Structures are given as structure tokens and as C-alpha cells.
Amino acid sequence: MDSGIQRGTHVIKALSLGAKAVGGGRFYLFALAAAGKYGVKRALQLMRTEIERDMRLMGVKKISELSRNNLRYR
């Protein structure tokens, strides 16, 4: 999946729905434009932190444990 990924929760949702990979080009381009190489590094750190935190809040320890059961539909 590669469209509109801007937060860690977007990555978790995509993987829970069955995506094998998730790309977030625009997210990193904004970071690159704002702060160069450091900005991209920081953006990657933030994304990883968000994913790890949100997985802990869900009670999930591994990405392989993500499934549609982790999602709540409205």
C-alpha cells in the first residue's frame, strides 16, 4: 500500500488489512524538504515510535500478530 500514509496508525491499519508492505513517500519528502537528512532520520524515528507504542496499546507484540480482528469498524 502506498497512499496517504502519514502516521504509525496508518501503517498498522494497512498491515492489519493484509498489506505486505507500506510506503510513505510524501511523509519523508516533507521531512527532507524541512530539515534535510536529519529530518528524514527524525521522521523515521517518529514513525517507528508511533508504531511500537500503538502496537503495545493494542496488546500486539509482533507485526505478524496484526489482523482484521485488531480493527474496529464504524
C-alpha distances in whole Angstrom, upper triangle without the diagonal:
4,6,9,9,12,14,14,14,10,9,12,11,7,9,12,10,10,6,8,6,5,6,9,11,13,14,16,17,19,20,21,23,25,26,25,24,25,23,20,22,22,19,17,20,20,16,17,20,18,16,19,21,19,19,23,23,22,24,21,22,19,16,17,19,16,16,16,19,18,17,20,19,22
4,7,7,10,13,14,14,11,10,13,13,10,12,15,14,13,10,11,8,6,5,6,8,10,11,13,14,16,17,18,20,22,23,22,22,23,21,18,20,20,17,16,19,18,15,17,20,18,17,20,22,20,21,24,25,23,26,23,24,22,18,20,21,18,19,19,22,21,19,22,21,23
4,6,9,12,14,14,10,11,14,13,10,13,16,14,15,12,14,12,9,7,7,9,9,10,13,14,15,17,18,19,21,23,22,23,24,21,18,21,21,17,17,20,19,16,18,21,18,17,21,22,20,21,25,25,24,26,24,26,23,20,22,23,20,20,19,23,21,19,21,20,21
4,6,9,12,12,8,10,13,12,11,14,16,15,17,14,16,14,10,9,7,9,8,9,12,13,13,15,17,18,19,21,21,22,22,19,17,20,19,15,16,19,17,14,17,19,16,16,20,20,18,20,23,23,22,25,24,25,24,20,23,23,20,20,20,22,20,18,20,19,20
4,6,8,9,6,7,10,10,9,12,14,14,15,13,14,12,8,7,5,8,8,7,10,12,12,14,16,17,18,20,20,20,20,17,15,17,16,12,13,15,13,10,13,15,13,12,16,17,15,17,20,20,20,22,21,22,20,17,20,21,17,18,18,21,18,17,19,19,20
4,7,8,7,8,11,12,12,14,16,17,18,16,17,14,11,10,7,9,8,6,9,11,10,11,14,15,15,17,18,18,18,15,13,15,14,10,11,13,11,8,12,13,11,12,15,16,14,17,19,19,19,22,21,22,21,18,21,22,19,20,20,22,20,18,20,20,21
4,5,5,7,9,10,11,13,15,16,18,16,17,15,11,11,9,12,12,9,11,14,13,13,16,18,17,18,20,19,18,15,14,15,13,10,11,12,9,6,10,10,7,8,12,12,11,13,16,15,16,19,18,19,18,16,19,19,17,18,19,20,17,16,18,19,20
4,5,5,6,9,10,11,12,14,16,14,15,13,11,12,10,14,14,11,13,16,16,15,18,20,20,20,21,20,19,17,15,15,14,11,10,11,8,5,7,8,5,5,8,9,8,9,12,13,13,15,14,15,15,12,16,16,14,16,17,18,15,14,16,18,20
4,5,5,6,9,10,10,12,14,14,16,14,12,13,12,16,16,14,16,19,19,18,21,23,23,24,25,24,23,20,19,19,17,14,14,14,12,9,11,11,7,7,10,10,7,9,12,11,11,14,13,15,15,13,16,15,12,14,14,15,12,11,13,14,16
4,5,5,6,9,10,11,13,11,14,12,9,10,10,13,14,12,15,17,17,17,20,22,22,23,24,23,23,20,18,19,18,15,14,16,13,10,12,13,10,9,13,13,11,12,15,15,14,17,16,17,16,14,16,16,13,14,14,16,13,12,14,14,16
4,5,5,6,8,10,11,9,11,9,6,9,9,13,14,12,14,17,18,18,20,22,22,23,23,22,22,20,17,18,17,14,13,14,13,9,10,12,10,7,11,12,10,11,14,15,14,16,14,15,14,10,13,14,11,12,13,16,13,12,15,16,19
4,6,5,6,9,10,10,11,11,9,12,13,17,18,16,18,21,21,21,23,26,26,26,26,25,25,22,20,20,19,17,15,16,14,11,11,12,10,7,10,11,8,8,12,12,10,13,11,12,11,8,11,11,8,9,10,12,9,9,13,14,17
4,6,5,6,9,9,12,12,10,13,14,17,18,17,19,22,22,22,25,27,27,28,28,28,27,25,22,23,22,19,18,19,17,14,14,16,13,10,13,14,11,11,14,14,12,15,13,15,14,11,13,13,9,9,9,11,9,7,10,11,14
4,5,5,7,5,9,8,7,10,12,15,17,16,18,20,21,22,24,26,27,28,28,27,27,24,22,22,22,19,17,19,18,14,15,17,14,12,15,16,14,13,17,17,15,17,15,17,15,11,13,13,10,10,10,13,11,10,13,14,16
4,5,5,5,7,7,8,11,13,17,19,18,19,22,23,23,25,28,28,29,29,27,27,25,22,22,22,19,17,19,18,14,14,16,14,11,14,16,13,12,15,16,14,15,13,14,11,8,9,10,7,7,9,12,10,11,14,15,19
4,5,7,10,11,11,15,17,20,22,20,22,25,26,26,28,31,31,32,32,30,30,28,25,25,25,22,20,21,20,17,16,18,15,12,14,16,13,11,15,15,12,14,11,13,12,9,9,9,5,4,5,8,7,7,11,12,16
4,6,9,11,11,15,17,20,21,21,23,26,26,27,29,31,32,33,33,32,32,29,27,27,27,24,22,24,22,19,19,21,18,15,18,19,16,15,18,18,15,17,15,17,15,12,12,12,8,6,6,9,9,8,11,12,15
4,6,9,10,14,17,20,22,22,23,26,27,27,29,31,32,33,33,31,32,30,27,27,27,24,22,24,23,19,19,21,19,16,18,20,18,16,19,20,17,19,16,17,14,11,10,11,9,7,8,11,12,12,15,16,19
4,6,7,10,13,16,19,18,20,22,24,24,26,28,29,30,29,28,29,27,23,24,25,21,19,22,21,17,17,20,18,15,18,20,18,16,20,21,18,20,17,18,15,11,11,13,11,10,11,15,14,14,17,18,21
4,7,10,14,16,19,19,20,22,24,24,25,28,29,30,29,27,28,26,23,23,24,21,19,21,21,17,17,20,19,16,18,21,19,17,21,22,20,21,17,18,14,11,10,13,11,12,14,17,16,17,20,21,24
4,7,10,13,16,16,16,19,21,21,22,24,26,26,25,23,24,23,19,20,21,18,16,18,18,15,15,18,17,14,17,19,18,17,20,22,20,22,18,18,15,11,12,15,13,14,16,19,18,18,21,22,25
4,7,10,12,12,13,15,17,18,19,21,23,23,22,21,22,20,17,18,18,15,13,16,16,12,13,16,15,12,15,18,16,16,20,21,19,21,18,19,16,13,14,16,14,15,16,19,17,17,20,21,23
4,6,9,9,10,12,14,15,16,18,19,20,19,18,19,17,14,16,17,13,12,15,15,12,13,17,16,14,17,19,18,19,22,23,22,24,21,22,19,16,18,20,18,19,20,23,21,20,23,23,25
4,6,6,7,9,11,11,13,15,16,17,17,16,17,14,12,14,14,11,10,14,13,10,13,15,14,14,17,19,18,19,22,23,22,25,22,23,21,18,20,22,19,21,21,24,22,21,23,23,25
4,5,5,6,9,10,10,12,14,15,14,14,16,13,11,14,15,11,11,15,15,13,15,18,17,17,20,22,21,22,25,26,26,28,26,26,24,21,23,25,23,24,25,28,25,24,27,27,28
4,5,5,6,9,10,10,12,14,14,15,16,13,11,14,15,11,13,16,15,13,16,19,17,18,21,22,22,23,26,27,27,29,27,28,26,23,26,27,25,26,26,29,26,25,27,27,28
4,6,6,7,9,10,11,13,13,13,14,11,9,12,11,8,9,12,11,10,13,15,14,15,18,19,19,21,23,24,24,27,25,25,24,21,24,26,23,25,25,27,25,23,25,26,27
4,5,5,6,9,10,10,10,10,11,8,6,9,10,7,8,11,11,10,13,15,15,16,19,20,20,22,24,25,26,28,26,26,24,22,25,27,24,26,27,30,27,26,28,29,30
4,5,5,6,9,10,9,10,12,9,8,12,12,10,12,15,15,14,17,19,19,20,22,24,24,25,28,29,29,32,30,30,28,25,28,30,28,29,30,33,30,29,31,31,32
4,5,5,6,9,9,11,12,8,8,12,12,9,12,15,14,14,17,18,18,19,22,23,23,25,28,28,29,31,30,30,29,26,30,31,28,30,30,33,30,29,30,30,31
4,5,5,6,7,8,8,5,5,9,8,6,9,12,11,12,15,16,16,18,20,21,22,24,26,27,28,30,29,28,27,25,29,30,28,30,31,33,30,29,31,31,32
4,5,6,4,6,8,5,5,9,10,9,11,14,14,15,17,19,19,21,23,24,25,27,29,30,31,33,31,31,29,27,30,32,30,32,33,35,32,32,34,34,35
4,6,6,9,10,8,9,12,13,12,14,17,17,17,20,22,22,23,26,27,27,29,31,32,33,35,34,34,32,30,33,35,33,35,35,38,35,34,35,36,36
4,6,9,9,7,9,12,11,11,14,16,15,16,19,20,20,23,25,25,26,28,30,31,32,34,33,33,32,30,34,35,33,35,35,37,34,33,35,35,36
4,7,6,4,8,10,9,10,13,14,14,16,18,19,20,22,24,25,26,28,30,30,32,34,33,32,31,30,33,35,33,35,36,38,35,34,36,37,38
4,5,5,7,9,10,11,13,15,15,17,19,20,21,23,25,26,27,29,31,32,33,35,33,32,31,30,33,35,33,35,37,39,36,35,37,38,39
4,5,5,6,9,10,11,13,14,16,17,19,20,21,23,24,26,27,29,30,32,33,31,30,29,27,30,33,31,34,35,37,34,34,37,38,39
4,5,5,6,9,10,10,12,14,15,16,18,20,21,22,24,26,27,28,30,32,30,29,28,27,30,32,31,33,35,37,33,33,36,37,38
4,5,5,6,9,10,10,12,14,15,16,18,20,21,22,24,26,27,28,30,29,28,27,26,29,31,29,32,33,34,31,31,33,34,35
4,5,5,6,9,10,10,12,14,15,17,18,20,21,22,24,26,27,29,27,26,25,23,26,28,26,29,30,32,29,29,31,32,34
4,5,5,6,9,10,11,12,14,16,17,18,20,21,23,24,26,27,25,24,23,22,25,27,26,29,30,32,29,29,32,33,35
4,5,5,6,9,10,10,12,14,15,16,18,20,21,22,24,26,24,23,23,22,25,27,25,28,30,31,28,28,30,32,33
4,5,5,6,9,10,11,12,14,15,16,18,20,21,22,24,23,22,22,20,24,25,23,26,27,29,25,25,27,29,30
4,5,5,6,9,10,11,12,14,15,16,18,20,21,23,21,20,19,17,21,22,21,24,25,27,24,24,27,28,30
4,6,5,6,9,10,11,12,14,15,17,18,20,21,20,18,18,17,21,22,21,24,26,27,24,24,27,29,31
4,5,5,6,9,10,10,12,14,15,16,18,20,19,18,18,17,21,22,20,23,25,26,22,22,24,26,28
4,5,5,6,9,10,11,12,14,15,17,18,17,17,16,14,18,19,17,20,21,23,19,19,22,24,25
4,5,5,6,8,10,11,12,14,15,16,15,14,13,12,16,17,16,19,21,22,19,20,22,25,27
4,6,5,6,8,10,11,12,14,15,14,14,14,14,18,18,17,20,22,22,19,20,22,25,27
4,6,5,6,8,10,10,12,14,13,14,14,13,17,17,15,18,19,20,16,17,19,21,23
4,6,5,6,9,10,11,12,11,11,11,10,13,13,12,15,17,17,14,15,17,20,22
4,6,5,6,9,10,11,9,9,9,10,13,13,12,16,18,18,15,16,19,22,24
4,5,5,6,9,10,10,10,12,12,16,15,14,17,19,18,15,16,18,21,23
4,5,5,6,9,9,10,12,11,15,13,12,14,15,15,11,12,14,17,19
4,5,5,6,5,7,8,8,11,10,9,12,14,13,10,12,15,18,20
4,5,5,6,7,10,11,14,12,12,15,17,15,12,14,17,20,23
4,5,8,10,13,13,16,14,13,15,16,15,11,13,14,18,20
4,5,9,11,11,13,11,10,11,13,11,7,10,12,15,18
4,7,10,11,13,10,10,12,14,12,10,13,15,18,21
4,6,7,9,6,7,10,13,11,9,12,15,19,22
4,7,9,7,9,13,16,15,12,16,19,22,25
4,5,5,7,11,15,15,13,16,19,22,25
4,5,6,9,12,13,11,14,18,20,23
4,6,8,12,13,12,15,18,21,24
4,6,10,10,9,12,16,19,22
4,7,8,6,9,13,15,19
4,5,6,8,11,13,17
4,5,5,8,10,14
4,5,8,10,14
4,7,10,13
4,6,10
4,7
4
